[in-house]
Amino acid sequence: MIEKIITFVIFIACYSLAISRKIKIAYVSLTAAGLLILFGIISPETVIFKSIKWDVLGIYWGFMMLSFIFSESGMPEFIANKIVKNVKKEKYVLFTICSITALFSAFMENVGVVLIIAPIAMEISKKLRSNPFPYIVAIAISSNAVTTLTMIADPPAIILAMETGMKFFDFYWFQNKISIGVITFFGVLAALLSLLLIFRKMKKTVHIKEEKIKVDYKPSILFILSIISIAFLPEFGIRPGLIGLITGFISLLIGRKMIKKMIIDFDWNSFFFILGIFVVISSLEITGLLTDFANWIGGFGISNASLMLAIIIWVSVLASSFIDNVPYTIIMIPVCNQFASIMGVNPFPFLFGMLIGTGTGGNITPVGATANIFACGFLEKKKQKIRLKEYVKISLPFTITAVLVSHILLQIIWM
């Protein structure tokens, strides 16, 4: 009992400090992990060989390095310019830019994509003498909406894959059913189409001249090879984390002229936070606290799996409006498994619903996701005031549309 109390106190303290962001979250989770080891709740051997998901960290680091060189290669701007120059109405231009943003974000780090697309959007709004606010907000929320479209779109998707043994193509066809990636696609498509309704009054005519953009093709070739590798090589026993590491080192080699920037600008804070939080959640499992939590929820008498799915999805949406989706995902995977075990049902609809909810829910508020925070900061630098009411007018219908469509498809296909 004393181990449960110690673990619970450390967990609450860790989570509270992480949410407050008053201390670097890496320091918080690593300190919590160190205390759990010091108190003998978890052994160093368990930490190294069981708790820490090295494949997750390897993929996260490697593909982040790849996103650095790809974003600097000129290819994203080249693609965006080619597509946008053929569109005439302002609302369709914005729709196209957001679609491009969503496509890139399915394979690249969200903030990196916003960094690439935001200047293009600003230039278009400037030429049309339009308010840049809807452009930048729409780009940010579009980058977040695809976090479950591919296995490598976002750390929570990687974590789910590594925890459940899912492979790249399992995100599209799994257990003889349409899987989370396809379901996400239709949710994102519906959300993007909702932008045409939200921006229906933007009817100005757009004239964009094609620009000559110098492109370095090496990052694009590595990008394609890395996607193929992560999709197929694990079938031959090659660890996904190893693929991530190789991708990262090759990226450093290609981008050796900016290697210092790549290493310094990498989000080490989140990287080490994930490392530490793995230990904290493992301790919750070892002491039985997660099982106790699932049993407590079960005590409310919810026996209908469809109702439980709805609760998991929409609670995840609400929680992710304020809470980082990485620790939430790590906590909720074993909880969803416990719920499914108690109810005697397949855990994957719960897992998929949780991931879709937490991935898209961060869109609702300006502080719900890193891309949103950056986008608002970008606007503030341009002397644009961030008004929550105006932000929510765009983000709320977009988010509800994406999650609702995905929820309906999950219910029809998996329940």
Secondary structure as UniProt FT lines:
FT   HELIX           2..20
FT   HELIX           25..38
FT   TURN            39..40
FT   HELIX           44..46
FT   HELIX           47..51
FT   HELIX           54..71
FT   HELIX           75..84
FT   TURN            85..86
FT   HELIX           90..105
FT   TURN            106..107
FT   HELIX           110..128
FT   HELIX           133..144
FT   TURN            145..149
FT   TURN            151..152
FT   HELIX           155..164
FT   HELIX           168..171
FT   STRAND          173..174
FT   TURN            175..176
FT   STRAND          177..178
FT   HELIX           180..198
FT   TURN            199..201
FT   HELIX           218..232
FT   HELIX           233..236
FT   HELIX           240..254
FT   HELIX           256..258
FT   HELIX           259..265
FT   HELIX           268..287
FT   HELIX           289..298
FT   TURN            299..300
FT   HELIX           305..320
FT   TURN            321..322
FT   HELIX           325..343
FT   HELIX           348..361
FT   TURN            362..363
FT   TURN            366..367
FT   HELIX           370..381
FT   TURN            382..383
FT   HELIX           388..414
//
